[in-house]
Amino acid sequence: HDGQGEHAQHERSAFVQHDGRWYFIDPSVPLRTGRNDPCPCGSDQKFKKCCAAYL
């Protein structure tokens, strides 16, 4: 709410949980990861089986 009235913002974000920690997947940052490469979140899974599922 401000001097011009009430406003709302809606956001849809993707997160993945690994070893009890949550990681934000930012779609605006280009990943240099191939689908069969290890996932950059450190899960020891292939990217396509891990964080790629949330993109």
PyMOL Python script that loads the backbone (N, CA, C, O; Angstrom):
from pymol import cmd

cmd.read_pdbstr("""\
ATOM      1  N   HIS A   1       0.847  -1.163   0.000  1.00  0.00           N
ATOM      2  CA  HIS A   1       0.000   0.000   0.000  1.00  0.00           C
ATOM      3  C   HIS A   1       0.901   1.235   0.000  1.00  0.00           C
ATOM      4  O   HIS A   1       1.840   1.329   0.789  1.00  0.00           O
ATOM      5  N   ASP A   2       0.607   2.169  -0.882  1.00  0.00           N
ATOM      6  CA  ASP A   2       1.363   3.410  -0.905  1.00  0.00           C
ATOM      7  C   ASP A   2       0.416   4.576  -1.178  1.00  0.00           C
ATOM      8  O   ASP A   2      -0.803   4.411  -1.129  1.00  0.00           O
ATOM      9  N   GLY A   3       0.954   5.712  -1.456  1.00  0.00           N
ATOM     10  CA  GLY A   3       0.145   6.904  -1.679  1.00  0.00           C
ATOM     11  C   GLY A   3      -0.758   6.815  -2.899  1.00  0.00           C
ATOM     12  O   GLY A   3      -1.697   7.601  -3.024  1.00  0.00           O
ATOM     13  N   GLN A   4      -0.497   5.884  -3.791  1.00  0.00           N
ATOM     14  CA  GLN A   4      -1.313   5.735  -4.987  1.00  0.00           C
ATOM     15  C   GLN A   4      -2.330   4.611  -4.865  1.00  0.00           C
ATOM     16  O   GLN A   4      -3.066   4.349  -5.816  1.00  0.00           O
ATOM     17  N   GLY A   5      -2.389   3.960  -3.753  1.00  0.00           N
ATOM     18  CA  GLY A   5      -3.366   2.896  -3.551  1.00  0.00           C
ATOM     19  C   GLY A   5      -2.726   1.592  -3.123  1.00  0.00           C
ATOM     20  O   GLY A   5      -1.560   1.539  -2.730  1.00  0.00           O
ATOM     21  N   GLU A   6      -3.514   0.561  -3.211  1.00  0.00           N
ATOM     22  CA  GLU A   6      -3.059  -0.770  -2.812  1.00  0.00           C
ATOM     23  C   GLU A   6      -2.606  -1.543  -4.045  1.00  0.00           C
ATOM     24  O   GLU A   6      -3.259  -1.496  -5.087  1.00  0.00           O
ATOM     25  N   HIS A   7      -1.498  -2.246  -3.928  1.00  0.00           N
ATOM     26  CA  HIS A   7      -0.919  -2.985  -5.042  1.00  0.00           C
ATOM     27  C   HIS A   7      -0.652  -4.418  -4.606  1.00  0.00           C
ATOM     28  O   HIS A   7      -0.514  -4.702  -3.416  1.00  0.00           O
ATOM     29  N   ALA A   8      -0.582  -5.306  -5.571  1.00  0.00           N
ATOM     30  CA  ALA A   8      -0.263  -6.709  -5.284  1.00  0.00           C
ATOM     31  C   ALA A   8       0.736  -7.202  -6.317  1.00  0.00           C
ATOM     32  O   ALA A   8       0.731  -6.764  -7.467  1.00  0.00           O
ATOM     33  N   GLN A   9       1.581  -8.108  -5.895  1.00  0.00           N
ATOM     34  CA  GLN A   9       2.542  -8.728  -6.796  1.00  0.00           C
ATOM     35  C   GLN A   9       2.483 -10.228  -6.558  1.00  0.00           C
ATOM     36  O   GLN A   9       2.497 -10.691  -5.417  1.00  0.00           O
ATOM     37  N   HIS A  10       2.418 -10.972  -7.634  1.00  0.00           N
ATOM     38  CA  HIS A  10       2.401 -12.425  -7.544  1.00  0.00           C
ATOM     39  C   HIS A  10       3.659 -12.959  -8.219  1.00  0.00           C
ATOM     40  O   HIS A  10       4.090 -12.453  -9.255  1.00  0.00           O
ATOM     41  N   GLU A  11       4.226 -13.975  -7.621  1.00  0.00           N
ATOM     42  CA  GLU A  11       5.449 -14.540  -8.165  1.00  0.00           C
ATOM     43  C   GLU A  11       5.356 -16.054  -8.119  1.00  0.00           C
ATOM     44  O   GLU A  11       4.851 -16.637  -7.160  1.00  0.00           O
ATOM     45  N   ARG A  12       5.849 -16.668  -9.167  1.00  0.00           N
ATOM     46  CA  ARG A  12       5.975 -18.124  -9.199  1.00  0.00           C
ATOM     47  C   ARG A  12       7.457 -18.428  -9.284  1.00  0.00           C
ATOM     48  O   ARG A  12       8.129 -18.022 -10.232  1.00  0.00           O
ATOM     49  N   SER A  13       7.956 -19.132  -8.306  1.00  0.00           N
ATOM     50  CA  SER A  13       9.376 -19.445  -8.249  1.00  0.00           C
ATOM     51  C   SER A  13       9.562 -20.939  -8.110  1.00  0.00           C
ATOM     52  O   SER A  13       8.681 -21.650  -7.625  1.00  0.00           O
ATOM     53  N   ALA A  14      10.694 -21.394  -8.533  1.00  0.00           N
ATOM     54  CA  ALA A  14      11.014 -22.819  -8.429  1.00  0.00           C
ATOM     55  C   ALA A  14      12.130 -23.012  -7.413  1.00  0.00           C
ATOM     56  O   ALA A  14      13.143 -22.312  -7.435  1.00  0.00           O
ATOM     57  N   PHE A  15      11.924 -23.968  -6.530  1.00  0.00           N
ATOM     58  CA  PHE A  15      12.905 -24.330  -5.529  1.00  0.00           C
ATOM     59  C   PHE A  15      13.077 -25.840  -5.554  1.00  0.00           C
ATOM     60  O   PHE A  15      12.173 -26.571  -5.959  1.00  0.00           O
ATOM     61  N   VAL A  16      14.228 -26.296  -5.126  1.00  0.00           N
ATOM     62  CA  VAL A  16      14.471 -27.722  -4.995  1.00  0.00           C
ATOM     63  C   VAL A  16      15.117 -27.942  -3.630  1.00  0.00           C
ATOM     64  O   VAL A  16      15.940 -27.139  -3.191  1.00  0.00           O
ATOM     65  N   GLN A  17      14.746 -29.022  -2.969  1.00  0.00           N
ATOM     66  CA  GLN A  17      15.325 -29.335  -1.664  1.00  0.00           C
ATOM     67  C   GLN A  17      16.324 -30.467  -1.824  1.00  0.00           C
ATOM     68  O   GLN A  17      16.028 -31.487  -2.447  1.00  0.00           O
ATOM     69  N   HIS A  18      17.506 -30.282  -1.258  1.00  0.00           N
ATOM     70  CA  HIS A  18      18.561 -31.291  -1.299  1.00  0.00           C
ATOM     71  C   HIS A  18      19.239 -31.319   0.057  1.00  0.00           C
ATOM     72  O   HIS A  18      19.709 -30.293   0.548  1.00  0.00           O
ATOM     73  N   ASP A  19      19.289 -32.507   0.665  1.00  0.00           N
ATOM     74  CA  ASP A  19      19.904 -32.681   1.987  1.00  0.00           C
ATOM     75  C   ASP A  19      19.361 -31.689   3.012  1.00  0.00           C
ATOM     76  O   ASP A  19      20.121 -31.136   3.808  1.00  0.00           O
ATOM     77  N   GLY A  20      18.062 -31.466   2.994  1.00  0.00           N
ATOM     78  CA  GLY A  20      17.424 -30.599   3.979  1.00  0.00           C
ATOM     79  C   GLY A  20      17.573 -29.107   3.723  1.00  0.00           C
ATOM     80  O   GLY A  20      17.076 -28.300   4.508  1.00  0.00           O
ATOM     81  N   ARG A  21      18.240 -28.725   2.650  1.00  0.00           N
ATOM     82  CA  ARG A  21      18.409 -27.314   2.318  1.00  0.00           C
ATOM     83  C   ARG A  21      17.634 -27.001   1.046  1.00  0.00           C
ATOM     84  O   ARG A  21      17.548 -27.837   0.146  1.00  0.00           O
ATOM     85  N   TRP A  22      17.067 -25.795   0.970  1.00  0.00           N
ATOM     86  CA  TRP A  22      16.306 -25.367  -0.192  1.00  0.00           C
ATOM     87  C   TRP A  22      17.180 -24.502  -1.087  1.00  0.00           C
ATOM     88  O   TRP A  22      17.926 -23.651  -0.602  1.00  0.00           O
ATOM     89  N   TYR A  23      17.086 -24.722  -2.393  1.00  0.00           N
ATOM     90  CA  TYR A  23      17.835 -23.963  -3.388  1.00  0.00           C
ATOM     91  C   TYR A  23      16.857 -23.334  -4.364  1.00  0.00           C
ATOM     92  O   TYR A  23      15.938 -23.991  -4.853  1.00  0.00           O
ATOM     93  N   PHE A  24      17.066 -22.045  -4.643  1.00  0.00           N
ATOM     94  CA  PHE A  24      16.248 -21.307  -5.604  1.00  0.00           C
ATOM     95  C   PHE A  24      16.783 -21.561  -7.006  1.00  0.00           C
ATOM     96  O   PHE A  24      17.989 -21.474  -7.238  1.00  0.00           O
ATOM     97  N   ILE A  25      15.909 -21.869  -7.922  1.00  0.00           N
ATOM     98  CA  ILE A  25      16.281 -22.059  -9.318  1.00  0.00           C
ATOM     99  C   ILE A  25      15.875 -20.800 -10.062  1.00  0.00           C
ATOM    100  O   ILE A  25      14.690 -20.544 -10.276  1.00  0.00           O
ATOM    101  N   ASP A  26      16.864 -20.024 -10.449  1.00  0.00           N
ATOM    102  CA  ASP A  26      16.622 -18.744 -11.116  1.00  0.00           C
ATOM    103  C   ASP A  26      16.594 -18.949 -12.628  1.00  0.00           C
ATOM    104  O   ASP A  26      17.643 -19.177 -13.230  1.00  0.00           O
ATOM    105  N   PRO A  27      15.422 -18.873 -13.255  1.00  0.00           N
ATOM    106  CA  PRO A  27      15.335 -19.115 -14.701  1.00  0.00           C
ATOM    107  C   PRO A  27      15.986 -18.021 -15.547  1.00  0.00           C
ATOM    108  O   PRO A  27      16.186 -18.213 -16.746  1.00  0.00           O
ATOM    109  N   SER A  28      16.318 -16.877 -14.944  1.00  0.00           N
ATOM    110  CA  SER A  28      16.947 -15.806 -15.709  1.00  0.00           C
ATOM    111  C   SER A  28      18.456 -15.994 -15.841  1.00  0.00           C
ATOM    112  O   SER A  28      19.106 -15.281 -16.606  1.00  0.00           O
ATOM    113  N   VAL A  29      19.015 -16.948 -15.099  1.00  0.00           N
ATOM    114  CA  VAL A  29      20.449 -17.228 -15.174  1.00  0.00           C
ATOM    115  C   VAL A  29      20.640 -18.451 -16.064  1.00  0.00           C
ATOM    116  O   VAL A  29      20.207 -19.549 -15.713  1.00  0.00           O
ATOM    117  N   PRO A  30      21.284 -18.268 -17.210  1.00  0.00           N
ATOM    118  CA  PRO A  30      21.470 -19.419 -18.100  1.00  0.00           C
ATOM    119  C   PRO A  30      22.429 -20.444 -17.488  1.00  0.00           C
ATOM    120  O   PRO A  30      23.527 -20.106 -17.046  1.00  0.00           O
ATOM    121  N   LEU A  31      21.993 -21.677 -17.475  1.00  0.00           N
ATOM    122  CA  LEU A  31      22.841 -22.753 -16.960  1.00  0.00           C
ATOM    123  C   LEU A  31      23.683 -23.306 -18.092  1.00  0.00           C
ATOM    124  O   LEU A  31      23.192 -23.491 -19.205  1.00  0.00           O
ATOM    125  N   ARG A  32      24.913 -23.562 -17.819  1.00  0.00           N
ATOM    126  CA  ARG A  32      25.791 -24.181 -18.805  1.00  0.00           C
ATOM    127  C   ARG A  32      25.907 -25.657 -18.460  1.00  0.00           C
ATOM    128  O   ARG A  32      26.996 -26.230 -18.431  1.00  0.00           O
ATOM    129  N   THR A  33      24.779 -26.237 -18.207  1.00  0.00           N
ATOM    130  CA  THR A  33      24.709 -27.635 -17.797  1.00  0.00           C
ATOM    131  C   THR A  33      23.931 -28.416 -18.841  1.00  0.00           C
ATOM    132  O   THR A  33      22.815 -28.041 -19.200  1.00  0.00           O
ATOM    133  N   GLY A  34      24.513 -29.494 -19.325  1.00  0.00           N
ATOM    134  CA  GLY A  34      23.789 -30.383 -20.223  1.00  0.00           C
ATOM    135  C   GLY A  34      22.869 -31.288 -19.422  1.00  0.00           C
ATOM    136  O   GLY A  34      23.075 -31.487 -18.225  1.00  0.00           O
ATOM    137  N   ARG A  35      21.873 -31.827 -20.068  1.00  0.00           N
ATOM    138  CA  ARG A  35      20.890 -32.663 -19.377  1.00  0.00           C
ATOM    139  C   ARG A  35      21.518 -33.865 -18.682  1.00  0.00           C
ATOM    140  O   ARG A  35      21.022 -34.303 -17.644  1.00  0.00           O
ATOM    141  N   ASN A  36      22.597 -34.403 -19.235  1.00  0.00           N
ATOM    142  CA  ASN A  36      23.222 -35.583 -18.643  1.00  0.00           C
ATOM    143  C   ASN A  36      24.406 -35.254 -17.732  1.00  0.00           C
ATOM    144  O   ASN A  36      25.053 -36.156 -17.201  1.00  0.00           O
ATOM    145  N   ASP A  37      24.689 -33.960 -17.553  1.00  0.00           N
ATOM    146  CA  ASP A  37      25.762 -33.541 -16.653  1.00  0.00           C
ATOM    147  C   ASP A  37      25.298 -33.642 -15.198  1.00  0.00           C
ATOM    148  O   ASP A  37      24.095 -33.660 -14.936  1.00  0.00           O
ATOM    149  N   PRO A  38      26.230 -33.707 -14.257  1.00  0.00           N
ATOM    150  CA  PRO A  38      25.838 -33.675 -12.839  1.00  0.00           C
ATOM    151  C   PRO A  38      25.097 -32.379 -12.530  1.00  0.00           C
ATOM    152  O   PRO A  38      25.430 -31.323 -13.067  1.00  0.00           O
ATOM    153  N   CYS A  39      24.106 -32.462 -11.676  1.00  0.00           N
ATOM    154  CA  CYS A  39      23.311 -31.289 -11.330  1.00  0.00           C
ATOM    155  C   CYS A  39      24.160 -30.303 -10.523  1.00  0.00           C
ATOM    156  O   CYS A  39      24.885 -30.712  -9.617  1.00  0.00           O
ATOM    157  N   PRO A  40      24.076 -29.003 -10.847  1.00  0.00           N
ATOM    158  CA  PRO A  40      24.883 -28.015 -10.132  1.00  0.00           C
ATOM    159  C   PRO A  40      24.472 -27.830  -8.676  1.00  0.00           C
ATOM    160  O   PRO A  40      25.203 -27.188  -7.922  1.00  0.00           O
ATOM    161  N   CYS A  41      23.326 -28.371  -8.250  1.00  0.00           N
ATOM    162  CA  CYS A  41      22.922 -28.218  -6.850  1.00  0.00           C
ATOM    163  C   CYS A  41      23.701 -29.156  -5.928  1.00  0.00           C
ATOM    164  O   CYS A  41      23.630 -29.034  -4.705  1.00  0.00           O
ATOM    165  N   GLY A  42      24.456 -30.106  -6.529  1.00  0.00           N
ATOM    166  CA  GLY A  42      25.279 -30.996  -5.716  1.00  0.00           C
ATOM    167  C   GLY A  42      24.590 -32.272  -5.283  1.00  0.00           C
ATOM    168  O   GLY A  42      25.056 -32.932  -4.355  1.00  0.00           O
ATOM    169  N   SER A  43      23.504 -32.636  -5.919  1.00  0.00           N
ATOM    170  CA  SER A  43      22.737 -33.812  -5.513  1.00  0.00           C
ATOM    171  C   SER A  43      23.356 -35.137  -5.958  1.00  0.00           C
ATOM    172  O   SER A  43      22.900 -36.198  -5.533  1.00  0.00           O
ATOM    173  N   ASP A  44      24.389 -35.093  -6.806  1.00  0.00           N
ATOM    174  CA  ASP A  44      24.998 -36.287  -7.401  1.00  0.00           C
ATOM    175  C   ASP A  44      24.066 -37.004  -8.373  1.00  0.00           C
ATOM    176  O   ASP A  44      24.300 -38.161  -8.722  1.00  0.00           O
ATOM    177  N   GLN A  45      23.005 -36.315  -8.813  1.00  0.00           N
ATOM    178  CA  GLN A  45      22.097 -36.855  -9.830  1.00  0.00           C
ATOM    179  C   GLN A  45      22.372 -36.129 -11.142  1.00  0.00           C
ATOM    180  O   GLN A  45      22.992 -35.066 -11.161  1.00  0.00           O
ATOM    181  N   LYS A  46      21.906 -36.713 -12.226  1.00  0.00           N
ATOM    182  CA  LYS A  46      21.970 -36.015 -13.504  1.00  0.00           C
ATOM    183  C   LYS A  46      21.026 -34.820 -13.452  1.00  0.00           C
ATOM    184  O   LYS A  46      19.979 -34.869 -12.807  1.00  0.00           O
ATOM    185  N   PHE A  47      21.410 -33.748 -14.139  1.00  0.00           N
ATOM    186  CA  PHE A  47      20.613 -32.526 -14.155  1.00  0.00           C
ATOM    187  C   PHE A  47      19.179 -32.789 -14.586  1.00  0.00           C
ATOM    188  O   PHE A  47      18.248 -32.231 -14.007  1.00  0.00           O
ATOM    189  N   LYS A  48      18.987 -33.648 -15.614  1.00  0.00           N
ATOM    190  CA  LYS A  48      17.637 -33.908 -16.135  1.00  0.00           C
ATOM    191  C   LYS A  48      16.751 -34.601 -15.115  1.00  0.00           C
ATOM    192  O   LYS A  48      15.528 -34.485 -15.198  1.00  0.00           O
ATOM    193  N   LYS A  49      17.322 -35.316 -14.158  1.00  0.00           N
ATOM    194  CA  LYS A  49      16.550 -36.030 -13.137  1.00  0.00           C
ATOM    195  C   LYS A  49      16.379 -35.202 -11.871  1.00  0.00           C
ATOM    196  O   LYS A  49      15.671 -35.610 -10.950  1.00  0.00           O
ATOM    197  N   CYS A  50      17.029 -34.033 -11.823  1.00  0.00           N
ATOM    198  CA  CYS A  50      17.011 -33.234 -10.604  1.00  0.00           C
ATOM    199  C   CYS A  50      16.375 -31.870 -10.879  1.00  0.00           C
ATOM    200  O   CYS A  50      15.164 -31.781 -11.082  1.00  0.00           O
ATOM    201  N   CYS A  51      17.166 -30.832 -10.888  1.00  0.00           N
ATOM    202  CA  CYS A  51      16.657 -29.459 -11.000  1.00  0.00           C
ATOM    203  C   CYS A  51      16.002 -29.144 -12.346  1.00  0.00           C
ATOM    204  O   CYS A  51      15.142 -28.265 -12.401  1.00  0.00           O
ATOM    205  N   ALA A  52      16.374 -29.822 -13.425  1.00  0.00           N
ATOM    206  CA  ALA A  52      15.762 -29.552 -14.724  1.00  0.00           C
ATOM    207  C   ALA A  52      14.264 -29.825 -14.690  1.00  0.00           C
ATOM    208  O   ALA A  52      13.508 -29.230 -15.458  1.00  0.00           O
ATOM    209  N   ALA A  53      13.836 -30.709 -13.820  1.00  0.00           N
ATOM    210  CA  ALA A  53      12.419 -31.029 -13.708  1.00  0.00           C
ATOM    211  C   ALA A  53      11.602 -29.839 -13.219  1.00  0.00           C
ATOM    212  O   ALA A  53      10.383 -29.819 -13.387  1.00  0.00           O
ATOM    213  N   TYR A  54      12.259 -28.841 -12.611  1.00  0.00           N
ATOM    214  CA  TYR A  54      11.563 -27.682 -12.057  1.00  0.00           C
ATOM    215  C   TYR A  54      11.595 -26.481 -12.989  1.00  0.00           C
ATOM    216  O   TYR A  54      10.982 -25.454 -12.695  1.00  0.00           O
ATOM    217  N   LEU A  55      12.292 -26.594 -14.097  1.00  0.00           N
ATOM    218  CA  LEU A  55      12.389 -25.464 -15.028  1.00  0.00           C
ATOM    219  C   LEU A  55      11.251 -25.461 -16.012  1.00  0.00           C
ATOM    220  O   LEU A  55      11.177 -24.579 -16.867  1.00  0.00           O
TER     221      LEU A  55
END
""", "prot")
cmd.dss("prot")
cmd.show_as("cartoon", "prot")
cmd.util.cbc("prot")
cmd.orient("prot")
